[in-house]
Amino acid sequence: MLTQLSTVKDPLAVISLLPIRPNAKNQNQPMTFKARIAWFILILVLLLPFANIGSYVVVATFLGGTAANCKIVDGRYFFFSHGKYTEVSHEIYEYSKIHGYAVVGMIAVFFLALAGIGCLKLLTIFLTWKNRYRRLE
């Protein structure tokens, strides 16, 4: 699959490489285009928080701290990291504060997506079980 991904020139063509959908009637029935788009969006929603956290750590390392560990003295902003204070501008402070909120929000979206996947899986299991025993009656 990795060799297939490296040869893809069109970004939306990756959608065609997503797995086939298991179905009770035909196990190898391919997914519809809408289902592939939904899977693609779901994968993005699950991967974006990791990229955002990674960029947050890199930027915090470069700046010498974050707005979460900030000290404001006479209108001057100091980031604190590893026992050392680094002075930054007001704009950098605001950026770091907003990026921190974005990281927390993305983590919340990540866990909501996981909960949604779990609920859909449980619903699928319940409906399969219900239909199986309905046929036996």
Summary of the structure (lengths in Angstrom):
residues: 137
radius of gyration: 23.0
end to end distance: 44.1
largest distance: 78.1
contacts: 309
relative contact order: 0.09
helix: 68%
strand: 11%
